[in-house]
Structure formats: structure tokens, C-alpha cells
Amino acid sequence: MADLSRDDVQRAVRDGLNELKSDIQRIRDDVQKIEVRTNDLDRTQEEIQRFVALVPQIETISRQMEATRQDADKINRIVTEVETLKAQLQNSVQYLQQMAKYLEAIDQRYREKFDV
């Protein structure tokens, strides 16, 4: 060690300090990356909590949609029944019109026959 000069020692100390500074900077960079990831994780957890808080509302909306679908099905059945009744009524009207013509024809023959 006696062969080392003061400059050699200073250079070795500077080199060691520079390596130490580089190591410290790498550690700081890694810590900063960890902080960014931790912040991302925190934001993700907050988003998850917001979504979880929405679950009851989504379930309520889902039940309301199901009830609405059931109501729509009932309305469709009622519309179908009304259309069926309308068709039956039209058939009845046609039948009554034919009966009226028939009775009118019978009445006319009776009047002609008996000069009424």
C-alpha cells in the first residue's frame, strides 16, 4: 500500500463516491417507480371501490329492467287479445250485417206476398 500516492487514493475515493452516488440515484429511481406503481395501485383500488359501490344500483336497475320487460310482455299479450277481440267483433258485425240483409229480404217477401 505504500506504493499508492495521494492522487491514487483520492481517485479511488472519488471513484467509490461516484459509484455510491450512482447507486443512490438508481435507488431513488427505483423508489420513484415504486411510488408511481403504488399510486397506480391506490387509484385502481379506489376505482374498484367505486365500482363495488355501484353494484347495488346496478342490481336495482337490473330488477327494474326485468319488471319493465315483464310489463312489456303483459302489454304485448293484452294487445294480442285486443286484436283477437277486434277480429271477432268484425266477424260478428259481418254476420249481423248478413243477418240484417237476410231478414230484410224475408220482410220484403212477406210484404210482397201479403201486400203489407
C-alpha positions in Angstrom: 0.0 0.0 0.0 3.0 2.2 0.4 3.2 2.4 -3.4 -0.1 4.3 -3.6 0.1 8.0 -4.0 -2.1 10.6 -2.5 -3.7 11.1 -6.0 -4.3 7.4 -6.4 -6.1 7.4 -3.0 -8.2 10.5 -4.0 -9.0 9.0 -7.3 -10.1 5.7 -5.7 -12.2 7.7 -3.1 -13.8 9.8 -6.0 -14.5 6.6 -8.0 -16.0 5.0 -4.9 -18.1 8.1 -4.2 -19.3 8.3 -7.8 -20.3 4.6 -7.7 -22.1 5.3 -4.4 -23.8 8.3 -6.0 -24.9 6.2 -9.0 -26.2 3.5 -6.6 -28.1 6.1 -4.6 -29.6 7.6 -7.8 -30.6 4.1 -9.0 -32.2 3.5 -5.6 -34.1 6.9 -5.9 -35.3 6.0 -9.4 -36.5 2.6 -8.2 -38.2 4.2 -5.2 -39.9 6.7 -7.6 -41.0 3.8 -9.8 -42.4 2.0 -6.7 -44.2 5.2 -5.7 -45.8 5.5 -9.2 -46.9 1.9 -9.1 -48.2 2.3 -5.5 -50.2 5.4 -6.7 -51.5 3.5 -9.7 -52.5 0.7 -7.3 -54.2 3.1 -5.0 -56.1 4.6 -7.9 -57.1 1.2 -9.1 -58.3 0.2 -5.6 -60.3 3.4 -5.5 -61.9 2.7 -8.9 -62.7 -0.9 -7.7 -64.3 0.5 -4.6 -66.4 2.9 -6.7 -67.5 0.1 -8.9 -68.3 -2.1 -5.9 -70.4 0.8 -4.6 -72.3 0.8 -7.9 -73.3 -2.9 -7.6 -76.5 -2.3 -5.6 -77.6 0.4 -8.0 -76.8 -1.9 -11.0 -78.8 -4.7 -9.3 -81.7 -2.3 -8.7 -81.7 -1.2 -12.3 -81.5 -4.8 -13.4 -84.6 -5.7 -11.3 -86.4 -2.6 -12.7 -85.5 -3.7 -16.3 -86.8 -7.2 -15.6 -90.0 -5.7 -14.2 -90.3 -3.5 -17.3 -89.7 -6.5 -19.6 -92.5 -8.4 -17.8 -94.8 -5.4 -18.1 -93.9 -5.1 -21.8 -94.8 -8.8 -22.2 -98.1 -8.3 -20.4 -98.8 -5.3 -22.7 -98.0 -7.4 -25.7 -100.4 -10.1 -24.6 -103.1 -7.6 -24.0 -102.6 -6.1 -27.4 -102.8 -9.5 -29.0 -106.0 -10.2 -27.1 -107.5 -6.8 -28.2 -106.5 -7.6 -31.8 -108.2 -11.0 -31.5 -111.3 -9.4 -30.0 -111.3 -6.8 -32.7 -111.2 -9.5 -35.4 -114.0 -11.4 -33.6 -116.1 -8.2 -33.4 -115.5 -7.6 -37.1 -116.7 -11.1 -37.9 -119.7 -10.6 -35.7 -120.5 -7.3 -37.4 -120.3 -9.0 -40.8 -122.5 -11.8 -39.6 -125.1 -9.3 -38.2 -125.0 -7.4 -41.5 -125.7 -10.6 -43.4 -128.5 -11.5 -41.0 -129.9 -8.0 -41.4 -129.9 -8.4 -45.2 -131.5 -11.9 -44.8 -134.2 -10.5 -42.5 -134.8 -7.6 -44.8 -135.2 -9.9 -47.7 -137.6 -12.1 -45.7 -139.5 -8.9 -44.7 -139.7 -7.7 -48.3 -141.0 -11.1 -49.5 -143.6 -11.2 -46.7 -144.8 -7.7 -47.6 -144.9 -8.6 -51.3 -146.8 -11.8 -50.5 -149.3 -10.2 -48.2 -149.3 -6.7 -49.7 -148.5 -5.1 -46.5 
